Amino acid sequence: MNDTITGEWVDACAAEDIDEEDVIRFDHAGQTYAIYRAPDDTYYATDGICTHEHAILADGLVMDDMIECPKHNGRFDYRTGKALGAPVCIDLKTFPVKVESGRVFVRVN
């Protein structure tokens, strides 16, 4: 197993800033991220821009384990970044997330 994940942990938001089954935008060092809170209180992070066209995913709709892009309704599994069908065909990049002392941290690179 390769344990050479690079990047730094960045304090993105308070855990309570994200409602259950919702997403927020987080910008850091010129990059936009989307941070999600699943129904089981697990947190996830992906690129914040749709891979199909330039649309902010945090403006989209979270349903179950999916984010629907607000522009053309492309859907991704936010846990894995997997594109789930047309018009999106390129997966989202995902980022490790941890919650400590009520804060959500994202490992960015």
Jmol script that loads the backbone (N, CA, C; Angstrom):
load data "model"
ATOM      1  N   MET A   1       0.842  -1.189   0.000  1.00  0.00           N
ATOM      2  CA  MET A   1       0.000   0.000   0.000  1.00  0.00           C
ATOM      3  C   MET A   1       0.879   1.241   0.000  1.00  0.00           C
ATOM      4  N   ASN A   2       0.458   2.244  -0.713  1.00  0.00           N
ATOM      5  CA  ASN A   2       1.239   3.464  -0.841  1.00  0.00           C
ATOM      6  C   ASN A   2       0.719   4.514   0.138  1.00  0.00           C
ATOM      7  N   ASP A   3       1.522   4.885   1.107  1.00  0.00           N
ATOM      8  CA  ASP A   3       1.131   5.871   2.107  1.00  0.00           C
ATOM      9  C   ASP A   3       1.755   7.234   1.848  1.00  0.00           C
ATOM     10  N   THR A   4       2.081   7.534   0.614  1.00  0.00           N
ATOM     11  CA  THR A   4       2.769   8.778   0.302  1.00  0.00           C
ATOM     12  C   THR A   4       1.811   9.850  -0.209  1.00  0.00           C
ATOM     13  N   ILE A   5       0.651   9.945   0.403  1.00  0.00           N
ATOM     14  CA  ILE A   5      -0.290  11.004   0.030  1.00  0.00           C
ATOM     15  C   ILE A   5       0.327  12.335   0.438  1.00  0.00           C
ATOM     16  N   THR A   6       0.400  13.227  -0.524  1.00  0.00           N
ATOM     17  CA  THR A   6       0.966  14.536  -0.240  1.00  0.00           C
ATOM     18  C   THR A   6      -0.150  15.545  -0.036  1.00  0.00           C
ATOM     19  N   GLY A   7       0.240  16.701   0.403  1.00  0.00           N
ATOM     20  CA  GLY A   7      -0.736  17.767   0.590  1.00  0.00           C
ATOM     21  C   GLY A   7      -0.801  18.181   2.046  1.00  0.00           C
ATOM     22  N   GLU A   8      -1.542  19.250   2.261  1.00  0.00           N
ATOM     23  CA  GLU A   8      -1.678  19.768   3.614  1.00  0.00           C
ATOM     24  C   GLU A   8      -3.145  19.715   4.029  1.00  0.00           C
ATOM     25  N   TRP A   9      -3.371  19.548   5.321  1.00  0.00           N
ATOM     26  CA  TRP A   9      -4.723  19.597   5.863  1.00  0.00           C
ATOM     27  C   TRP A   9      -5.106  21.058   6.057  1.00  0.00           C
ATOM     28  N   VAL A  10      -6.228  21.451   5.473  1.00  0.00           N
ATOM     29  CA  VAL A  10      -6.694  22.834   5.541  1.00  0.00           C
ATOM     30  C   VAL A  10      -8.037  22.862   6.265  1.00  0.00           C
ATOM     31  N   ASP A  11      -8.164  23.775   7.213  1.00  0.00           N
ATOM     32  CA  ASP A  11      -9.418  23.969   7.941  1.00  0.00           C
ATOM     33  C   ASP A  11     -10.407  24.621   6.988  1.00  0.00           C
ATOM     34  N   ALA A  12     -11.453  23.871   6.610  1.00  0.00           N
ATOM     35  CA  ALA A  12     -12.388  24.342   5.595  1.00  0.00           C
ATOM     36  C   ALA A  12     -13.618  25.027   6.179  1.00  0.00           C
ATOM     37  N   CYS A  13     -14.150  24.481   7.284  1.00  0.00           N
ATOM     38  CA  CYS A  13     -15.389  25.026   7.837  1.00  0.00           C
ATOM     39  C   CYS A  13     -15.713  24.314   9.145  1.00  0.00           C
ATOM     40  N   ALA A  14     -16.728  24.809   9.828  1.00  0.00           N
ATOM     41  CA  ALA A  14     -17.260  24.095  10.991  1.00  0.00           C
ATOM     42  C   ALA A  14     -18.147  22.971  10.476  1.00  0.00           C
ATOM     43  N   ALA A  15     -18.116  21.830  11.154  1.00  0.00           N
ATOM     44  CA  ALA A  15     -18.953  20.699  10.751  1.00  0.00           C
ATOM     45  C   ALA A  15     -20.423  21.104  10.677  1.00  0.00           C
ATOM     46  N   GLU A  16     -20.843  21.961  11.584  1.00  0.00           N
ATOM     47  CA  GLU A  16     -22.249  22.388  11.623  1.00  0.00           C
ATOM     48  C   GLU A  16     -22.617  23.344  10.483  1.00  0.00           C
ATOM     49  N   ASP A  17     -21.620  23.834   9.731  1.00  0.00           N
ATOM     50  CA  ASP A  17     -21.900  24.728   8.607  1.00  0.00           C
ATOM     51  C   ASP A  17     -22.565  24.005   7.443  1.00  0.00           C
ATOM     52  N   ILE A  18     -22.469  22.671   7.426  1.00  0.00           N
ATOM     53  CA  ILE A  18     -23.043  21.889   6.333  1.00  0.00           C
ATOM     54  C   ILE A  18     -24.224  21.095   6.880  1.00  0.00           C
ATOM     55  N   ASP A  19     -25.391  21.344   6.338  1.00  0.00           N
ATOM     56  CA  ASP A  19     -26.566  20.581   6.729  1.00  0.00           C
ATOM     57  C   ASP A  19     -26.447  19.148   6.234  1.00  0.00           C
ATOM     58  N   GLU A  20     -27.157  18.241   6.890  1.00  0.00           N
ATOM     59  CA  GLU A  20     -27.182  16.851   6.452  1.00  0.00           C
ATOM     60  C   GLU A  20     -27.707  16.785   5.024  1.00  0.00           C
ATOM     61  N   GLU A  21     -27.068  15.947   4.198  1.00  0.00           N
ATOM     62  CA  GLU A  21     -27.389  15.805   2.777  1.00  0.00           C
ATOM     63  C   GLU A  21     -27.308  17.137   2.032  1.00  0.00           C
ATOM     64  N   ASP A  22     -26.199  17.848   2.267  1.00  0.00           N
ATOM     65  CA  ASP A  22     -26.010  19.130   1.603  1.00  0.00           C
ATOM     66  C   ASP A  22     -24.546  19.287   1.207  1.00  0.00           C
ATOM     67  N   VAL A  23     -24.247  20.405   0.566  1.00  0.00           N
ATOM     68  CA  VAL A  23     -22.912  20.694   0.057  1.00  0.00           C
ATOM     69  C   VAL A  23     -22.647  22.182   0.239  1.00  0.00           C
ATOM     70  N   ILE A  24     -21.376  22.520   0.466  1.00  0.00           N
ATOM     71  CA  ILE A  24     -20.964  23.921   0.492  1.00  0.00           C
ATOM     72  C   ILE A  24     -19.725  24.085  -0.373  1.00  0.00           C
ATOM     73  N   ARG A  25     -19.499  25.308  -0.787  1.00  0.00           N
ATOM     74  CA  ARG A  25     -18.310  25.666  -1.555  1.00  0.00           C
ATOM     75  C   ARG A  25     -17.201  26.048  -0.592  1.00  0.00           C
ATOM     76  N   PHE A  26     -15.967  25.651  -0.963  1.00  0.00           N
ATOM     77  CA  PHE A  26     -14.785  26.024  -0.205  1.00  0.00           C
ATOM     78  C   PHE A  26     -13.702  26.378  -1.210  1.00  0.00           C
ATOM     79  N   ASP A  27     -13.153  27.580  -1.104  1.00  0.00           N
ATOM     80  CA  ASP A  27     -12.078  28.029  -1.985  1.00  0.00           C
ATOM     81  C   ASP A  27     -10.778  28.114  -1.207  1.00  0.00           C
ATOM     82  N   HIS A  28      -9.718  27.593  -1.821  1.00  0.00           N
ATOM     83  CA  HIS A  28      -8.400  27.641  -1.180  1.00  0.00           C
ATOM     84  C   HIS A  28      -7.328  27.664  -2.268  1.00  0.00           C
ATOM     85  N   ALA A  29      -6.415  28.621  -2.165  1.00  0.00           N
ATOM     86  CA  ALA A  29      -5.254  28.732  -3.058  1.00  0.00           C
ATOM     87  C   ALA A  29      -5.656  28.672  -4.532  1.00  0.00           C
ATOM     88  N   GLY A  30      -6.714  29.390  -4.874  1.00  0.00           N
ATOM     89  CA  GLY A  30      -7.138  29.474  -6.258  1.00  0.00           C
ATOM     90  C   GLY A  30      -7.924  28.290  -6.784  1.00  0.00           C
ATOM     91  N   GLN A  31      -8.254  27.345  -5.916  1.00  0.00           N
ATOM     92  CA  GLN A  31      -9.033  26.182  -6.346  1.00  0.00           C
ATOM     93  C   GLN A  31     -10.360  26.147  -5.593  1.00  0.00           C
ATOM     94  N   THR A  32     -11.400  25.675  -6.286  1.00  0.00           N
ATOM     95  CA  THR A  32     -12.719  25.549  -5.691  1.00  0.00           C
ATOM     96  C   THR A  32     -12.997  24.086  -5.375  1.00  0.00           C
ATOM     97  N   TYR A  33     -13.465  23.844  -4.161  1.00  0.00           N
ATOM     98  CA  TYR A  33     -13.815  22.507  -3.684  1.00  0.00           C
ATOM     99  C   TYR A  33     -15.293  22.480  -3.323  1.00  0.00           C
ATOM    100  N   ALA A  34     -15.853  21.288  -3.287  1.00  0.00           N
ATOM    101  CA  ALA A  34     -17.206  21.073  -2.779  1.00  0.00           C
ATOM    102  C   ALA A  34     -17.076  20.114  -1.597  1.00  0.00           C
ATOM    103  N   ILE A  35     -17.685  20.483  -0.474  1.00  0.00           N
ATOM    104  CA  ILE A  35     -17.635  19.641   0.726  1.00  0.00           C
ATOM    105  C   ILE A  35     -19.058  19.191   1.040  1.00  0.00           C
ATOM    106  N   TYR A  36     -19.214  17.892   1.229  1.00  0.00           N
ATOM    107  CA  TYR A  36     -20.526  17.277   1.392  1.00  0.00           C
ATOM    108  C   TYR A  36     -20.666  16.652   2.777  1.00  0.00           C
ATOM    109  N   ARG A  37     -21.906  16.633   3.258  1.00  0.00           N
ATOM    110  CA  ARG A  37     -22.222  15.928   4.495  1.00  0.00           C
ATOM    111  C   ARG A  37     -23.278  14.880   4.166  1.00  0.00           C
ATOM    112  N   ALA A  38     -22.896  13.614   4.316  1.00  0.00           N
ATOM    113  CA  ALA A  38     -23.800  12.503   4.023  1.00  0.00           C
ATOM    114  C   ALA A  38     -24.807  12.327   5.165  1.00  0.00           C
ATOM    115  N   PRO A  39     -25.885  11.578   4.917  1.00  0.00           N
ATOM    116  CA  PRO A  39     -26.894  11.355   5.955  1.00  0.00           C
ATOM    117  C   PRO A  39     -26.345  10.706   7.226  1.00  0.00           C
ATOM    118  N   ASP A  40     -25.241   9.963   7.109  1.00  0.00           N
ATOM    119  CA  ASP A  40     -24.649   9.313   8.291  1.00  0.00           C
ATOM    120  C   ASP A  40     -23.584  10.182   8.962  1.00  0.00           C
ATOM    121  N   ASP A  41     -23.565  11.486   8.641  1.00  0.00           N
ATOM    122  CA  ASP A  41     -22.613  12.450   9.195  1.00  0.00           C
ATOM    123  C   ASP A  41     -21.161  12.197   8.777  1.00  0.00           C
ATOM    124  N   THR A  42     -20.968  11.514   7.666  1.00  0.00           N
ATOM    125  CA  THR A  42     -19.649  11.387   7.064  1.00  0.00           C
ATOM    126  C   THR A  42     -19.475  12.560   6.107  1.00  0.00           C
ATOM    127  N   TYR A  43     -18.265  13.100   6.043  1.00  0.00           N
ATOM    128  CA  TYR A  43     -17.974  14.259   5.195  1.00  0.00           C
ATOM    129  C   TYR A  43     -17.077  13.829   4.036  1.00  0.00           C
ATOM    130  N   TYR A  44     -17.295  14.457   2.878  1.00  0.00           N
ATOM    131  CA  TYR A  44     -16.547  14.163   1.661  1.00  0.00           C
ATOM    132  C   TYR A  44     -16.172  15.480   0.989  1.00  0.00           C
ATOM    133  N   ALA A  45     -15.141  15.418   0.134  1.00  0.00           N
ATOM    134  CA  ALA A  45     -14.745  16.603  -0.636  1.00  0.00           C
ATOM    135  C   ALA A  45     -14.366  16.184  -2.046  1.00  0.00           C
ATOM    136  N   THR A  46     -14.780  17.019  -3.007  1.00  0.00           N
ATOM    137  CA  THR A  46     -14.425  16.809  -4.413  1.00  0.00           C
ATOM    138  C   THR A  46     -14.000  18.150  -5.000  1.00  0.00           C
ATOM    139  N   ASP A  47     -13.506  18.084  -6.242  1.00  0.00           N
ATOM    140  CA  ASP A  47     -13.362  19.325  -6.994  1.00  0.00           C
ATOM    141  C   ASP A  47     -14.703  20.029  -6.958  1.00  0.00           C
ATOM    142  N   GLY A  48     -14.689  21.343  -6.938  1.00  0.00           N
ATOM    143  CA  GLY A  48     -15.931  22.086  -6.840  1.00  0.00           C
ATOM    144  C   GLY A  48     -16.502  22.541  -8.167  1.00  0.00           C
ATOM    145  N   ILE A  49     -15.817  22.212  -9.262  1.00  0.00           N
ATOM    146  CA  ILE A  49     -16.245  22.627 -10.597  1.00  0.00           C
ATOM    147  C   ILE A  49     -16.607  21.379 -11.400  1.00  0.00           C
ATOM    148  N   CYS A  50     -17.756  21.399 -12.040  1.00  0.00           N
ATOM    149  CA  CYS A  50     -18.195  20.278 -12.872  1.00  0.00           C
ATOM    150  C   CYS A  50     -17.181  20.027 -13.991  1.00  0.00           C
ATOM    151  N   THR A  51     -16.941  18.745 -14.295  1.00  0.00           N
ATOM    152  CA  THR A  51     -15.991  18.385 -15.345  1.00  0.00           C
ATOM    153  C   THR A  51     -16.577  18.539 -16.749  1.00  0.00           C
ATOM    154  N   HIS A  52     -17.865  18.764 -16.859  1.00  0.00           N
ATOM    155  CA  HIS A  52     -18.514  18.908 -18.167  1.00  0.00           C
ATOM    156  C   HIS A  52     -18.406  20.344 -18.679  1.00  0.00           C
ATOM    157  N   GLU A  53     -18.871  21.285 -17.873  1.00  0.00           N
ATOM    158  CA  GLU A  53     -18.745  22.704 -18.189  1.00  0.00           C
ATOM    159  C   GLU A  53     -18.529  23.429 -16.875  1.00  0.00           C
ATOM    160  N   HIS A  54     -18.043  24.625 -16.956  1.00  0.00           N
ATOM    161  CA  HIS A  54     -17.690  25.370 -15.751  1.00  0.00           C
ATOM    162  C   HIS A  54     -18.943  25.757 -14.951  1.00  0.00           C
ATOM    163  N   ALA A  55     -19.294  24.916 -14.008  1.00  0.00           N
ATOM    164  CA  ALA A  55     -20.436  25.188 -13.129  1.00  0.00           C
ATOM    165  C   ALA A  55     -20.013  24.836 -11.706  1.00  0.00           C
ATOM    166  N   ILE A  56     -20.458  25.627 -10.757  1.00  0.00           N
ATOM    167  CA  ILE A  56     -20.121  25.416  -9.349  1.00  0.00           C
ATOM    168  C   ILE A  56     -21.024  24.323  -8.781  1.00  0.00           C
ATOM    169  N   LEU A  57     -20.430  23.216  -8.376  1.00  0.00           N
ATOM    170  CA  LEU A  57     -21.223  22.089  -7.886  1.00  0.00           C
ATOM    171  C   LEU A  57     -21.983  22.400  -6.603  1.00  0.00           C
ATOM    172  N   ALA A  58     -21.456  23.296  -5.780  1.00  0.00           N
ATOM    173  CA  ALA A  58     -22.150  23.644  -4.532  1.00  0.00           C
ATOM    174  C   ALA A  58     -23.494  24.311  -4.796  1.00  0.00           C
ATOM    175  N   ASP A  59     -23.725  24.756  -6.030  1.00  0.00           N
ATOM    176  CA  ASP A  59     -25.023  25.313  -6.414  1.00  0.00           C
ATOM    177  C   ASP A  59     -25.986  24.221  -6.868  1.00  0.00           C
ATOM    178  N   GLY A  60     -25.506  22.983  -6.897  1.00  0.00           N
ATOM    179  CA  GLY A  60     -26.313  21.862  -7.364  1.00  0.00           C
ATOM    180  C   GLY A  60     -27.144  21.238  -6.245  1.00  0.00           C
ATOM    181  N   LEU A  61     -27.742  20.126  -6.577  1.00  0.00           N
ATOM    182  CA  LEU A  61     -28.655  19.427  -5.680  1.00  0.00           C
ATOM    183  C   LEU A  61     -28.023  18.127  -5.205  1.00  0.00           C
ATOM    184  N   VAL A  62     -27.998  17.919  -3.877  1.00  0.00           N
ATOM    185  CA  VAL A  62     -27.511  16.669  -3.301  1.00  0.00           C
ATOM    186  C   VAL A  62     -28.705  15.744  -3.120  1.00  0.00           C
ATOM    187  N   MET A  63     -28.571  14.526  -3.637  1.00  0.00           N
ATOM    188  CA  MET A  63     -29.603  13.494  -3.496  1.00  0.00           C
ATOM    189  C   MET A  63     -28.899  12.195  -3.144  1.00  0.00           C
ATOM    190  N   ASP A  64     -29.233  11.651  -1.982  1.00  0.00           N
ATOM    191  CA  ASP A  64     -28.573  10.433  -1.527  1.00  0.00           C
ATOM    192  C   ASP A  64     -27.055  10.647  -1.563  1.00  0.00           C
ATOM    193  N   ASP A  65     -26.337   9.853  -2.362  1.00  0.00           N
ATOM    194  CA  ASP A  65     -24.875   9.961  -2.444  1.00  0.00           C
ATOM    195  C   ASP A  65     -24.428  10.648  -3.724  1.00  0.00           C
ATOM    196  N   MET A  66     -25.306  11.470  -4.307  1.00  0.00           N
ATOM    197  CA  MET A  66     -25.005  12.117  -5.581  1.00  0.00           C
ATOM    198  C   MET A  66     -25.099  13.629  -5.462  1.00  0.00           C
ATOM    199  N   ILE A  67     -24.310  14.279  -6.317  1.00  0.00           N
ATOM    200  CA  ILE A  67     -24.451  15.716  -6.534  1.00  0.00           C
ATOM    201  C   ILE A  67     -24.869  15.886  -7.986  1.00  0.00           C
ATOM    202  N   GLU A  68     -25.895  16.705  -8.197  1.00  0.00           N
ATOM    203  CA  GLU A  68     -26.368  16.999  -9.545  1.00  0.00           C
ATOM    204  C   GLU A  68     -25.910  18.399  -9.915  1.00  0.00           C
ATOM    205  N   CYS A  69     -25.190  18.508 -11.012  1.00  0.00           N
ATOM    206  CA  CYS A  69     -24.701  19.798 -11.485  1.00  0.00           C
ATOM    207  C   CYS A  69     -25.881  20.709 -11.818  1.00  0.00           C
ATOM    208  N   PRO A  70     -25.801  21.986 -11.424  1.00  0.00           N
ATOM    209  CA  PRO A  70     -26.913  22.896 -11.678  1.00  0.00           C
ATOM    210  C   PRO A  70     -27.050  23.318 -13.144  1.00  0.00           C
ATOM    211  N   LYS A  71     -26.029  23.072 -13.960  1.00  0.00           N
ATOM    212  CA  LYS A  71     -26.057  23.573 -15.340  1.00  0.00           C
ATOM    213  C   LYS A  71     -26.760  22.613 -16.306  1.00  0.00           C
ATOM    214  N   HIS A  72     -26.322  21.353 -16.341  1.00  0.00           N
ATOM    215  CA  HIS A  72     -26.896  20.401 -17.294  1.00  0.00           C
ATOM    216  C   HIS A  72     -27.346  19.108 -16.623  1.00  0.00           C
ATOM    217  N   ASN A  73     -27.471  19.127 -15.314  1.00  0.00           N
ATOM    218  CA  ASN A  73     -27.993  17.993 -14.542  1.00  0.00           C
ATOM    219  C   ASN A  73     -27.124  16.738 -14.589  1.00  0.00           C
ATOM    220  N   GLY A  74     -25.844  16.893 -14.914  1.00  0.00           N
ATOM    221  CA  GLY A  74     -24.935  15.758 -14.813  1.00  0.00           C
ATOM    222  C   GLY A  74     -24.801  15.361 -13.349  1.00  0.00           C
ATOM    223  N   ARG A  75     -24.624  14.079 -13.107  1.00  0.00           N
ATOM    224  CA  ARG A  75     -24.561  13.591 -11.725  1.00  0.00           C
ATOM    225  C   ARG A  75     -23.263  12.847 -11.449  1.00  0.00           C
ATOM    226  N   PHE A  76     -22.788  13.040 -10.213  1.00  0.00           N
ATOM    227  CA  PHE A  76     -21.576  12.381  -9.739  1.00  0.00           C
ATOM    228  C   PHE A  76     -21.861  11.724  -8.389  1.00  0.00           C
ATOM    229  N   ASP A  77     -21.194  10.614  -8.117  1.00  0.00           N
ATOM    230  CA  ASP A  77     -21.180  10.043  -6.772  1.00  0.00           C
ATOM    231  C   ASP A  77     -20.133  10.838  -6.001  1.00  0.00           C
ATOM    232  N   TYR A  78     -20.553  11.627  -5.032  1.00  0.00           N
ATOM    233  CA  TYR A  78     -19.595  12.499  -4.343  1.00  0.00           C
ATOM    234  C   TYR A  78     -18.653  11.723  -3.423  1.00  0.00           C
ATOM    235  N   ARG A  79     -18.958  10.473  -3.127  1.00  0.00           N
ATOM    236  CA  ARG A  79     -18.056   9.664  -2.286  1.00  0.00           C
ATOM    237  C   ARG A  79     -16.827   9.228  -3.066  1.00  0.00           C
ATOM    238  N   THR A  80     -17.004   8.957  -4.353  1.00  0.00           N
ATOM    239  CA  THR A  80     -15.925   8.428  -5.186  1.00  0.00           C
ATOM    240  C   THR A  80     -15.507   9.373  -6.311  1.00  0.00           C
ATOM    241  N   GLY A  81     -16.358  10.368  -6.623  1.00  0.00           N
ATOM    242  CA  GLY A  81     -16.110  11.262  -7.734  1.00  0.00           C
ATOM    243  C   GLY A  81     -16.584  10.721  -9.066  1.00  0.00           C
ATOM    244  N   LYS A  82     -17.104   9.492  -9.092  1.00  0.00           N
ATOM    245  CA  LYS A  82     -17.505   8.815 -10.326  1.00  0.00           C
ATOM    246  C   LYS A  82     -18.611   9.568 -11.060  1.00  0.00           C
ATOM    247  N   ALA A  83     -18.375   9.823 -12.358  1.00  0.00           N
ATOM    248  CA  ALA A  83     -19.390  10.407 -13.224  1.00  0.00           C
ATOM    249  C   ALA A  83     -20.444   9.330 -13.489  1.00  0.00           C
ATOM    250  N   LEU A  84     -21.722   9.696 -13.338  1.00  0.00           N
ATOM    251  CA  LEU A  84     -22.793   8.702 -13.400  1.00  0.00           C
ATOM    252  C   LEU A  84     -23.601   8.732 -14.690  1.00  0.00           C
ATOM    253  N   GLY A  85     -23.118   9.399 -15.714  1.00  0.00           N
ATOM    254  CA  GLY A  85     -23.809   9.378 -16.995  1.00  0.00           C
ATOM    255  C   GLY A  85     -23.848  10.732 -17.664  1.00  0.00           C
ATOM    256  N   ALA A  86     -24.246  10.704 -18.934  1.00  0.00           N
ATOM    257  CA  ALA A  86     -24.273  11.913 -19.758  1.00  0.00           C
ATOM    258  C   ALA A  86     -25.073  13.019 -19.081  1.00  0.00           C
ATOM    259  N   PRO A  87     -24.628  14.255 -19.229  1.00  0.00           N
ATOM    260  CA  PRO A  87     -23.549  14.699 -20.108  1.00  0.00           C
ATOM    261  C   PRO A  87     -22.155  14.599 -19.479  1.00  0.00           C
ATOM    262  N   VAL A  88     -22.039  14.208 -18.216  1.00  0.00           N
ATOM    263  CA  VAL A  88     -20.708  14.129 -17.604  1.00  0.00           C
ATOM    264  C   VAL A  88     -20.082  12.766 -17.891  1.00  0.00           C
ATOM    265  N   CYS A  89     -18.796  12.772 -18.236  1.00  0.00           N
ATOM    266  CA  CYS A  89     -18.101  11.516 -18.507  1.00  0.00           C
ATOM    267  C   CYS A  89     -16.724  11.477 -17.849  1.00  0.00           C
ATOM    268  N   ILE A  90     -16.297  12.591 -17.264  1.00  0.00           N
ATOM    269  CA  ILE A  90     -15.007  12.659 -16.576  1.00  0.00           C
ATOM    270  C   ILE A  90     -15.282  12.739 -15.084  1.00  0.00           C
ATOM    271  N   ASP A  91     -14.665  11.827 -14.327  1.00  0.00           N
ATOM    272  CA  ASP A  91     -14.854  11.785 -12.873  1.00  0.00           C
ATOM    273  C   ASP A  91     -14.316  13.039 -12.206  1.00  0.00           C
ATOM    274  N   LEU A  92     -14.848  13.332 -11.025  1.00  0.00           N
ATOM    275  CA  LEU A  92     -14.332  14.408 -10.180  1.00  0.00           C
ATOM    276  C   LEU A  92     -13.160  13.898  -9.371  1.00  0.00           C
ATOM    277  N   LYS A  93     -12.220  14.742  -9.092  1.00  0.00           N
ATOM    278  CA  LYS A  93     -11.140  14.414  -8.172  1.00  0.00           C
ATOM    279  C   LYS A  93     -11.706  14.508  -6.749  1.00  0.00           C
ATOM    280  N   THR A  94     -11.339  13.559  -5.906  1.00  0.00           N
ATOM    281  CA  THR A  94     -11.776  13.572  -4.514  1.00  0.00           C
ATOM    282  C   THR A  94     -10.596  13.864  -3.604  1.00  0.00           C
ATOM    283  N   PHE A  95     -10.910  14.314  -2.389  1.00  0.00           N
ATOM    284  CA  PHE A  95      -9.880  14.699  -1.422  1.00  0.00           C
ATOM    285  C   PHE A  95     -10.216  14.103  -0.064  1.00  0.00           C
ATOM    286  N   PRO A  96      -9.196  13.666   0.688  1.00  0.00           N
ATOM    287  CA  PRO A  96      -9.446  13.154   2.033  1.00  0.00           C
ATOM    288  C   PRO A  96     -10.029  14.236   2.943  1.00  0.00           C
ATOM    289  N   VAL A  97     -10.905  13.820   3.836  1.00  0.00           N
ATOM    290  CA  VAL A  97     -11.553  14.725   4.783  1.00  0.00           C
ATOM    291  C   VAL A  97     -11.469  14.113   6.174  1.00  0.00           C
ATOM    292  N   LYS A  98     -11.278  14.970   7.169  1.00  0.00           N
ATOM    293  CA  LYS A  98     -11.356  14.535   8.568  1.00  0.00           C
ATOM    294  C   LYS A  98     -12.066  15.615   9.362  1.00  0.00           C
ATOM    295  N   VAL A  99     -12.698  15.197  10.450  1.00  0.00           N
ATOM    296  CA  VAL A  99     -13.372  16.134  11.343  1.00  0.00           C
ATOM    297  C   VAL A  99     -12.697  16.034  12.694  1.00  0.00           C
ATOM    298  N   GLU A 100     -12.252  17.187  13.204  1.00  0.00           N
ATOM    299  CA  GLU A 100     -11.606  17.259  14.521  1.00  0.00           C
ATOM    300  C   GLU A 100     -12.138  18.461  15.261  1.00  0.00           C
ATOM    301  N   SER A 101     -12.553  18.244  16.490  1.00  0.00           N
ATOM    302  CA  SER A 101     -13.043  19.321  17.348  1.00  0.00           C
ATOM    303  C   SER A 101     -14.111  20.175  16.658  1.00  0.00           C
ATOM    304  N   GLY A 102     -14.998  19.498  15.913  1.00  0.00           N
ATOM    305  CA  GLY A 102     -16.093  20.202  15.266  1.00  0.00           C
ATOM    306  C   GLY A 102     -15.716  20.964  14.009  1.00  0.00           C
ATOM    307  N   ARG A 103     -14.497  20.786  13.522  1.00  0.00           N
ATOM    308  CA  ARG A 103     -14.034  21.459  12.298  1.00  0.00           C
ATOM    309  C   ARG A 103     -13.789  20.421  11.202  1.00  0.00           C
ATOM    310  N   VAL A 104     -14.087  20.791   9.970  1.00  0.00           N
ATOM    311  CA  VAL A 104     -13.859  19.922   8.806  1.00  0.00           C
ATOM    312  C   VAL A 104     -12.556  20.346   8.154  1.00  0.00           C
ATOM    313  N   PHE A 105     -11.650  19.387   7.978  1.00  0.00           N
ATOM    314  CA  PHE A 105     -10.361  19.602   7.334  1.00  0.00           C
ATOM    315  C   PHE A 105     -10.306  18.822   6.032  1.00  0.00           C
ATOM    316  N   VAL A 106      -9.769  19.443   4.998  1.00  0.00           N
ATOM    317  CA  VAL A 106      -9.607  18.809   3.691  1.00  0.00           C
ATOM    318  C   VAL A 106      -8.119  18.761   3.379  1.00  0.00           C
ATOM    319  N   ARG A 107      -7.670  17.598   2.905  1.00  0.00           N
ATOM    320  CA  ARG A 107      -6.258  17.493   2.493  1.00  0.00           C
ATOM    321  C   ARG A 107      -6.171  17.916   1.035  1.00  0.00           C
ATOM    322  N   VAL A 108      -5.562  19.068   0.810  1.00  0.00           N
ATOM    323  CA  VAL A 108      -5.424  19.630  -0.530  1.00  0.00           C
ATOM    324  C   VAL A 108      -4.005  19.401  -1.032  1.00  0.00           C
ATOM    325  N   ASN A 109      -3.855  19.451  -2.336  1.00  0.00           N
ATOM    326  CA  ASN A 109      -2.503  19.296  -2.887  1.00  0.00           C
ATOM    327  C   ASN A 109      -2.288  20.189  -4.061  1.00  0.00           C
TER     328      ASN A 109
END
end "model"
wireframe off; spacefill off
backbone 0.3
color backbone group
